[in-house]
Amino acid sequence: MSKYGMVIVGAGEAGARAAIELRTQGWTGSITLIGEEKKAPYERPPLSKDCLLTEGEPSPSTILNQEQLAQYNIEFLSGSTVVEIDRSNHIVVLNNGQQIGYERLLLTTGARPRKLSLEGSEVPNILYLRTFADALALRSQLHTGKHVVIIGGGFIGLEVAASAIQRGCLVTLVEVAPRILMRGVPEEIAHMVEARHREAGVAFKLGVGISSIETTNDGQVIALADGTSIQCDMIVAGIGAIPETSLAAQCGLEIENGVRVNELLQTSDPHIFAAGDCCSFPHSLYDGKRIRLEAWRNAQDQGIHAARNMLGAADTYAAVPWFWSDQYDVTLQVTGLPDQGERTVIRDLRENGKLFFHFSLDGKLVAASGMGTAAIAKDIRIAEMLIEKKGTLDLEAFEKPEVKLKSLLKV
C-alpha cells in the first residue's frame, strides 16, 4: 500500500494535463498516473493526419516524456489497468494486485471506438483508429492503388479519407445518414467539406446502409442496402465512440451518457472527479444542459480544471466548447453548440472561406462555425469570447466582412 496521494486513472490528454497542473498548483504529495498503454502520454489528433502521412517512421507526439515525468515527480504506471475502485477505503486495485491509496481520484478513462456490427454480431477484419498502435496498423496498409472503404462520415472518417487519398489510395466513404457531419456542423459546411473531398477523388455513398461484409481471398466485399456492392482491400470504421465508464459503474458512481459529474467535474462521490471524453457535465452557458464532448481542447481544459478543484478550488467549469479538423489544405473550426442556435447568420470571406454564426431567439451568440484558410481561426476565437459574454448582439453586423468582429467585443 502506497501513501495516500492524488491518483489519475487514464494517461491521455486529460490525465496528463491534470498531473502537470497538480504540481504547478503546488501539490507536494504523491501523484500516480495510470495508463493502459505502455507508451508515455501522447497527443491523439496527429494519429489521423501526421502519423499516417509522415515520410519517415512515425513516433507519437508526447505530452509527458520520461524526463518530464521525473521533473514533475509523477509516478507513471504504464501498461497497467485498474480493475477495482474501493471507495470506502480510498483504494484502487491494479490488474497485478497492487493497491494504491488516494486522497482524491480522477477518472480520465476516455472513450473507445464503437465497433461495427451487423445482425447483432461484431464484424471481423475492420480497422479502427484510437491509439498509436492503431495508426501504425492502418498506415502499414495505405499503399498506392489500394481501395480503402471508410464507414462513417464523421471527423475521424473524413480525416482518414484525406490521409488515404494523399497516400495514393482509392477511397470510398459510406455513410448511412443523408449527409456527412450530421452532429454539430451546419449543413452548408458539411456540403463544403464533401465538395473538397470529391475534388480530391473520394467517392461517396450517402444515405445507404450496409447489408453484409464478406472477407475473400482478394480483400473484402461490402453489400449495400441499395443493391450495389463495393470490392475493397481494407475497411476502416469511424462510427463514433463510447465513453469508458465500466470502472466507474462497477464502483457505483452515477452514469449518464458517461460518468456523471457536476459543474466542478466532481462525480457522485465527492472524492472522485472525472474529466475528458468519459464524462458528461452541465454547461452554465447553455442553461445547465448536460453534454459530453469528444474534443482535444475539452480534454485538456477539463484535466487542468479538475486538478485545481481536486485541490479545493471549487470553480465551475464553463469553457466554451471548441474543436477543429484539418481537411487537406483547409481547416474547419466550431466553437459553442450550433444545435442550440435558432437563427444562423453567414459571413462570406470569399477566398478565405465562410463563417456561420448561430444565435438564440433573443440575439445571443451561442455558437460559430467556419471552414476555410487558417485566417478563420482568429474570427472563431473572437466569436468564442462573444459567446462567453452572453450579451445581445446586432446580427446584421455579423453579415458584413467590413465590420471587424473584434469591435463587437466592446459592445
Residue pairs with C-beta under 8 A, 6 or more apart in sequence:
1 91
1 99
1 100
1 101
2 30
2 32
2 99
2 100
2 101
3 29
3 30
3 101
4 29
4 30
4 90
4 101
4 102
4 103
5 29
5 30
5 31
5 32
5 101
5 102
5 103
6 19
6 22
6 27
6 29
6 30
6 31
6 32
6 102
6 103
6 104
6 105
6 106
6 310
7 31
7 32
7 34
7 92
7 100
7 101
7 102
7 104
7 105
7 106
8 15
8 18
8 19
8 31
8 32
8 33
8 34
8 105
8 106
8 108
9 15
9 34
9 82
9 92
9 105
9 106
9 107
9 108
9 109
9 247
10 34
10 35
10 107
10 108
10 109
10 110
10 244
10 276
10 278
11 33
11 34
11 35
11 36
11 37
11 40
11 41
11 76
11 78
11 108
12 35
12 41
12 44
12 108
12 110
12 276
12 299
13 41
13 43
13 44
13 63
13 276
13 296
13 299
13 300
13 303
14 108
14 110
14 275
14 276
14 277
14 299
14 300
14 302
14 303
14 306
15 33
15 35
15 41
15 106
15 108
15 275
15 276
15 303
16 33
16 41
16 63
16 64
16 303
17 63
17 299
17 300
17 303
17 304
17 307
18 106
18 108
18 275
18 303
18 304
18 306
18 307
18 310
19 31
19 33
19 64
19 72
19 74
19 307
20 64
20 72
20 74
21 303
21 304
21 307
21 308
22 31
22 307
22 310
22 311
23 31
23 72
23 73
23 74
25 307
25 308
25 311
26 311
27 311
29 103
30 75
31 72
31 73
31 74
31 75
32 74
32 75
32 77
32 100
32 102
33 41
33 64
33 69
33 74
33 75
33 76
33 77
34 77
34 80
34 82
34 92
34 94
34 100
35 41
35 76
35 77
35 78
35 79
35 80
36 79
36 80
36 81
37 78
37 79
37 131
37 132
37 133
38 78
38 79
39 60
39 62
39 78
39 132
40 60
40 62
40 63
40 64
40 65
40 66
40 69
40 76
40 78
41 62
41 63
41 64
41 76
42 60
42 61
42 62
42 63
42 132
43 60
43 61
43 62
43 63
43 296
44 130
44 296
45 296
46 60
46 61
47 129
47 130
47 131
47 132
47 134
47 135
48 129
48 135
48 156
48 159
48 160
48 163
49 159
49 162
49 163
49 326
50 58
50 61
51 58
51 60
51 132
51 135
51 136
51 139
52 58
52 135
52 138
52 139
52 142
52 160
52 163
52 164
52 167
53 163
53 166
53 167
58 135
58 136
58 139
60 132
64 72
64 74
64 76
69 76
77 94
80 94
80 95
80 96
81 94
81 95
82 92
82 93
82 94
82 95
82 247
83 93
83 94
83 95
84 92
84 93
84 250
84 251
85 91
85 92
85 93
85 105
85 247
85 248
85 250
85 251
85 272
86 92
86 93
86 251
87 251
87 252
87 269
87 271
87 272
89 101
90 101
90 102
90 103
90 105
90 271
91 99
91 100
91 101
91 102
92 99
92 100
92 102
92 105
93 99
94 100
102 271
103 271
104 271
104 272
104 273
104 310
105 271
105 272
105 273
106 272
106 273
106 274
106 275
106 303
106 306
106 307
106 310
107 247
107 248
107 259
107 267
107 272
107 273
107 274
107 275
107 278
107 279
108 274
108 275
108 276
108 278
108 299
108 303
109 243
109 244
109 245
109 247
109 248
109 259
109 278
110 243
110 244
110 276
110 277
110 278
110 299
111 241
111 242
111 243
111 244
111 277
111 278
111 294
112 130
112 241
112 242
112 244
113 128
113 129
113 130
113 237
113 238
113 239
113 240
113 241
113 242
114 239
114 240
114 241
114 242
115 122
115 123
115 126
115 128
115 237
116 122
116 123
116 126
116 151
116 237
116 239
117 123
118 210
118 211
118 212
118 213
123 213
124 215
125 215
125 220
125 235
126 151
126 213
126 235
126 236
126 237
127 134
127 137
127 138
127 141
127 234
127 235
127 236
127 237
128 134
128 236
128 237
128 238
129 135
129 138
129 156
129 160
129 236
129 238
130 241
138 160
138 236
141 233
141 234
142 148
142 163
142 164
142 167
142 169
143 167
143 168
143 169
144 167
144 168
144 169
145 168
145 169
145 170
146 169
146 170
146 233
146 234
147 169
147 170
147 171
147 172
147 219
147 231
147 232
147 233
147 234
148 161
148 164
148 169
148 170
148 171
148 172
148 232
148 233
148 234
148 235
148 236
149 171
149 172
149 173
149 174
149 220
149 222
149 230
149 232
149 234
149 235
149 236
150 157
150 158
150 160
150 161
150 164
150 171
150 172
150 173
150 174
150 235
150 236
150 237
150 238
151 157
151 173
151 174
151 175
151 210
151 235
151 236
151 237
151 238
151 239
152 173
152 174
152 175
152 237
152 238
152 239
152 240
153 173
153 175
153 177
153 179
153 180
153 181
153 182
153 204
153 206
154 180
154 181
154 183
154 238
154 239
154 240
155 181
155 238
155 323
155 325
156 238
157 173
157 175
157 236
157 238
157 239
158 173
158 180
158 181
158 193
158 197
158 325
158 327
159 325
159 326
159 327
160 236
160 238
161 171
161 173
161 197
161 202
162 197
162 200
162 326
162 327
162 328
164 171
165 171
165 197
165 200
165 201
165 202
166 328
170 201
171 201
171 202
171 203
172 202
172 203
172 204
172 205
172 230
172 232
173 180
173 197
173 202
173 203
173 204
173 205
174 205
174 208
174 210
174 222
174 224
174 230
175 204
175 205
175 206
175 207
176 207
176 208
176 209
176 210
177 206
177 207
178 206
178 207
179 187
179 190
179 191
179 194
179 206
179 207
180 190
180 193
180 194
180 204
180 206
181 189
181 190
181 193
182 190
184 334
184 337
184 338
184 339
185 193
185 332
185 334
185 338
185 369
186 338
186 344
186 356
186 358
186 369
188 346
188 354
188 356
189 332
189 354
189 356
189 369
189 370
189 371
192 354
192 371
193 327
193 332
193 371
194 204
196 327
196 328
196 330
197 204
197 327
198 204
200 328
205 224
205 228
205 230
208 224
208 225
208 226
209 224
209 225
210 222
210 223
210 224
210 225
211 223
211 224
211 225
212 222
212 223
213 220
213 221
213 222
213 223
213 235
214 220
214 221
214 223
218 231
219 231
219 232
219 233
219 234
220 231
220 232
220 233
220 234
220 235
221 229
221 230
221 231
221 232
222 229
222 230
222 232
222 235
223 229
224 230
241 277
241 294
243 257
243 258
243 259
243 277
243 278
243 279
243 280
243 292
244 277
244 278
245 255
245 258
245 259
245 278
248 255
248 259
248 267
248 274
248 278
249 255
253 259
253 260
253 267
253 268
253 269
253 272
254 260
254 267
254 268
256 280
256 290
257 280
257 290
257 292
258 274
258 277
258 278
258 279
258 280
258 292
259 267
259 274
259 278
259 279
259 280
260 267
260 268
260 279
260 280
261 267
261 273
261 274
261 275
261 279
261 280
261 281
262 281
262 282
263 281
263 282
263 284
263 316
263 317
263 318
264 273
264 309
264 314
264 315
264 316
264 317
265 273
265 274
265 275
265 279
265 281
265 302
265 305
265 306
265 309
265 317
266 272
266 273
266 309
267 273
267 274
273 306
273 309
273 310
274 306
275 299
275 302
275 303
275 305
275 306
276 298
276 299
276 302
276 303
277 292
277 293
277 294
277 299
279 292
279 302
280 290
280 291
280 292
281 290
281 291
281 292
281 302
281 317
282 288
282 289
282 290
283 289
283 290
283 291
283 318
283 321
283 337
284 316
284 318
285 318
285 320
285 336
285 366
285 387
285 388
285 390
286 337
286 340
286 366
289 337
289 340
291 321
291 337
293 321
293 323
295 321
295 322
295 323
296 323
297 322
297 323
298 319
298 321
298 322
298 323
301 317
301 319
302 317
302 319
305 315
305 317
305 319
308 315
309 315
320 335
320 336
320 384
320 387
320 388
321 334
321 335
321 336
321 337
322 333
322 334
322 335
322 380
322 384
323 333
323 334
324 331
324 332
324 333
324 334
325 331
325 332
326 332
330 353
330 371
330 372
330 373
331 371
331 372
331 373
331 374
331 376
331 377
332 369
332 370
332 371
333 369
333 370
333 371
333 376
333 377
333 380
334 367
334 368
334 369
334 370
334 380
335 367
335 368
335 369
335 380
335 381
335 383
335 384
335 387
336 358
336 365
336 366
336 367
336 368
336 383
336 384
336 387
337 366
337 367
338 356
338 358
338 366
338 367
338 369
340 358
340 360
340 366
340 367
341 358
341 359
341 360
341 366
341 367
342 359
342 360
342 361
343 358
343 359
343 361
343 395
344 356
344 357
344 358
344 359
345 356
345 357
345 359
345 395
345 398
345 399
346 354
346 355
346 356
346 357
346 399
347 354
347 355
347 356
347 357
347 379
347 398
347 399
347 400
347 401
348 354
348 401
349 355
349 372
349 375
349 376
349 401
350 401
351 373
352 372
352 373
352 375
352 376
353 370
353 371
353 372
353 373
353 375
353 376
354 370
354 371
354 372
355 368
355 369
355 370
355 376
355 379
355 380
355 383
356 368
356 369
356 370
357 365
357 367
357 368
357 383
357 395
357 398
358 365
358 366
358 367
358 368
358 369
359 365
359 366
359 393
359 395
360 366
362 392
363 392
363 393
363 395
364 390
364 391
364 392
364 393
365 383
365 386
365 387
365 393
366 387
367 387
368 379
368 380
368 383
368 384
368 387
369 380
370 376
370 379
370 380
379 405
382 405
382 406
382 408
382 409
383 405
385 409
386 393
386 405
386 408
386 409
389 409
391 411
393 408
393 411
394 408
394 411
397 403
397 408
398 405
398 408
